[in-house]
């Protein structure tokens, strides 16, 4: 009987602790600074990728359509 009363007392104490813990529990804390920096790094990664693609296209267009033998044309036109 003594063991049963100790067991009941232990269960009652644990129930009280869990109930009090739920009542006074804080909501999930959101660190806005960390979220902002995470978004910044994602957007900067996207910006660097888009910038590299645009720069590559410009270099391709410039080398594909550059004038060839500019000096020879300048001498012929004189």
MARRO-53493 format. One record per residue (C-alpha): residue number from 0; residue in three letters; chain; x, y, z. Coordinates in steps of 0.02 Angstrom, whole numbers, plus 50000, padded with zeros to 5 digits. Example, Ala and Ser with C-alpha at 12.3 -4.5 7.8 and 13.67 -1.06 7.14 Angstrom:
BEGIN
<atom num="0" residu="Ala" chaine="A" u="50615" v="49775" w="50390"/>
<atom num="1" residu="Ser" chaine="A" u="50684" v="49947" w="50357"/>
//
This chain:
BEGIN
<atom num="0" residu="Unk" chaine="A" u="50000" v="50000" w="50000"/>
<atom num="1" residu="Unk" chaine="A" u="50144" v="50117" w="50037"/>
<atom num="2" residu="Unk" chaine="A" u="50218" v="50090" w="49863"/>
<atom num="3" residu="Unk" chaine="A" u="50050" v="50128" w="49785"/>
<atom num="4" residu="Unk" chaine="A" u="50034" v="50292" w="49879"/>
<atom num="5" residu="Unk" chaine="A" u="50211" v="50342" w="49827"/>
<atom num="6" residu="Unk" chaine="A" u="50169" v="50300" w="49647"/>
<atom num="7" residu="Unk" chaine="A" u="50008" v="50401" w="49652"/>
<atom num="8" residu="Unk" chaine="A" u="50099" v="50548" w="49731"/>
<atom num="9" residu="Unk" chaine="A" u="50235" v="50541" w="49598"/>
<atom num="10" residu="Unk" chaine="A" u="50107" v="50536" w="49457"/>
<atom num="11" residu="Unk" chaine="A" u="50014" v="50682" w="49536"/>
<atom num="12" residu="Unk" chaine="A" u="50173" v="50785" w="49549"/>
<atom num="13" residu="Unk" chaine="A" u="50223" v="50747" w="49370"/>
<atom num="14" residu="Unk" chaine="A" u="50049" v="50791" w="49310"/>
<atom num="15" residu="Unk" chaine="A" u="50057" v="50956" w="49404"/>
<atom num="16" residu="Unk" chaine="A" u="50229" v="50997" w="49330"/>
<atom num="17" residu="Unk" chaine="A" u="50172" v="50959" w="49153"/>
<atom num="18" residu="Unk" chaine="A" u="50012" v="51061" w="49175"/>
<atom num="19" residu="Unk" chaine="A" u="50105" v="51210" w="49248"/>
<atom num="20" residu="Unk" chaine="A" u="50235" v="51194" w="49110"/>
<atom num="21" residu="Unk" chaine="A" u="50101" v="51200" w="48975"/>
<atom num="22" residu="Unk" chaine="A" u="50013" v="51348" w="49056"/>
<atom num="23" residu="Unk" chaine="A" u="50169" v="51455" w="49073"/>
<atom num="24" residu="Unk" chaine="A" u="50257" v="51396" w="48915"/>
<atom num="25" residu="Unk" chaine="A" u="50316" v="51531" w="48798"/>
<atom num="26" residu="Unk" chaine="A" u="50269" v="51528" w="48617"/>
<atom num="27" residu="Unk" chaine="A" u="50403" v="51491" w="48490"/>
<atom num="28" residu="Unk" chaine="A" u="50524" v="51636" w="48484"/>
<atom num="29" residu="Unk" chaine="A" u="50558" v="51700" w="48308"/>
<atom num="30" residu="Unk" chaine="A" u="50728" v="51779" w="48281"/>
<atom num="31" residu="Unk" chaine="A" u="50687" v="51905" w="48146"/>
<atom num="32" residu="Unk" chaine="A" u="50868" v="51955" w="48124"/>
<atom num="33" residu="Unk" chaine="A" u="50917" v="51776" w="48081"/>
<atom num="34" residu="Unk" chaine="A" u="50770" v="51762" w="47961"/>
<atom num="35" residu="Unk" chaine="A" u="50818" v="51926" w="47877"/>
<atom num="36" residu="Unk" chaine="A" u="51000" v="51874" w="47855"/>
<atom num="37" residu="Unk" chaine="A" u="50947" v="51705" w="47788"/>
<atom num="38" residu="Unk" chaine="A" u="50836" v="51789" w="47660"/>
<atom num="39" residu="Unk" chaine="A" u="50977" v="51910" w="47617"/>
<atom num="40" residu="Unk" chaine="A" u="51098" v="51768" w="47582"/>
<atom num="41" residu="Unk" chaine="A" u="50971" v="51677" w="47474"/>
<atom num="42" residu="Unk" chaine="A" u="50933" v="51833" w="47373"/>
<atom num="43" residu="Unk" chaine="A" u="51118" v="51875" w="47353"/>
<atom num="44" residu="Unk" chaine="A" u="51150" v="51699" w="47289"/>
<atom num="45" residu="Unk" chaine="A" u="51011" v="51721" w="47162"/>
<atom num="46" residu="Unk" chaine="A" u="51078" v="51893" w="47114"/>
<atom num="47" residu="Unk" chaine="A" u="51254" v="51826" w="47085"/>
<atom num="48" residu="Unk" chaine="A" u="51187" v="51684" w="46978"/>
<atom num="49" residu="Unk" chaine="A" u="51079" v="51800" w="46872"/>
<atom num="50" residu="Unk" chaine="A" u="51224" v="51924" w="46858"/>
<atom num="51" residu="Unk" chaine="A" u="51343" v="51788" w="46800"/>
<atom num="52" residu="Unk" chaine="A" u="51219" v="51728" w="46669"/>
<atom num="53" residu="Unk" chaine="A" u="51191" v="51905" w="46602"/>
<atom num="54" residu="Unk" chaine="A" u="51377" v="51940" w="46599"/>
<atom num="55" residu="Unk" chaine="A" u="51409" v="51776" w="46507"/>
<atom num="56" residu="Unk" chaine="A" u="51277" v="51817" w="46377"/>
<atom num="57" residu="Unk" chaine="A" u="51353" v="51990" w="46351"/>
<atom num="58" residu="Unk" chaine="A" u="51528" v="51918" w="46328"/>
<atom num="59" residu="Unk" chaine="A" u="51459" v="51790" w="46206"/>
<atom num="60" residu="Unk" chaine="A" u="51368" v="51923" w="46104"/>
<atom num="61" residu="Unk" chaine="A" u="51517" v="52040" w="46103"/>
<atom num="62" residu="Unk" chaine="A" u="51638" v="51906" w="46041"/>
<atom num="63" residu="Unk" chaine="A" u="51515" v="51831" w="45917"/>
<atom num="64" residu="Unk" chaine="A" u="51471" v="51994" w="45831"/>
<atom num="65" residu="Unk" chaine="A" u="51634" v="52090" w="45843"/>
<atom num="66" residu="Unk" chaine="A" u="51706" v="52159" w="45684"/>
<atom num="67" residu="Unk" chaine="A" u="51845" v="52058" w="45606"/>
<atom num="68" residu="Unk" chaine="A" u="51995" v="52136" w="45520"/>
<atom num="69" residu="Unk" chaine="A" u="51952" v="52314" w="45568"/>
<atom num="70" residu="Unk" chaine="A" u="52123" v="52378" w="45511"/>
<atom num="71" residu="Unk" chaine="A" u="52103" v="52303" w="45337"/>
<atom num="72" residu="Unk" chaine="A" u="51934" v="52387" w="45315"/>
<atom num="73" residu="Unk" chaine="A" u="52004" v="52554" w="45373"/>
<atom num="74" residu="Unk" chaine="A" u="52143" v="52546" w="45242"/>
<atom num="75" residu="Unk" chaine="A" u="52023" v="52498" w="45101"/>
<atom num="76" residu="Unk" chaine="A" u="51906" v="52643" w="45137"/>
<atom num="77" residu="Unk" chaine="A" u="52046" v="52773" w="45123"/>
//
